[in-house]
Amino acid sequence: MPERLLNTREVAQLLHLHLDTVYALLHRGELPGAKVGGQWRFDEAQIRRWLAEQAEARCEDVSRPVGQTPQPH
């Protein structure tokens, strides 16, 4: 069971994103969430893990030599 469920506005605040960006990420299937009763809900721990993964991926991109593609996991 999730510790705390967030709504889209709370996720936008947590991630320092515009609400439209949160909806765009959801539309592309990039942000973990679930629709409950027609409204999006997010497990706070999952969102924090997702954010950490995004930061890690950016660090890998920055440290990779130019022109080198990422290796599949």
C-alpha positions, 0 to 999 in steps of 0.5 A, spaced: 500 500 500 502 506 498 504 511 503 501 517 500 497 518 494 498 525 491 494 529 485 497 532 479 498 539 482 502 536 488 506 532 483 507 538 479 509 542 485 514 536 488 517 536 481 517 543 480 514 542 473 508 546 470 501 542 470 501 541 463 508 538 463 505 533 468 499 531 463 504 531 457 508 526 461 502 522 463 500 522 456 506 519 453 506 514 459 513 516 462 510 518 469 508 513 474 501 514 476 494 511 475 487 514 474 482 513 480 475 515 479 477 519 473 483 523 477 490 521 477 493 519 483 501 518 484 504 514 490 509 519 492 515 514 493 514 512 486 514 519 484 521 520 488 524 514 485 522 516 478 525 523 479 532 519 482 532 515 475 531 521 471 537 524 474 541 518 474 540 517 466 542 525 465 548 524 469 550 518 464 548 522 458 553 527 460 558 523 462 558 519 455 562 521 450 559 525 444 556 520 439 556 514 443 549 511 444 547 508 451 547 501 452 541 497 453 540 494 460 
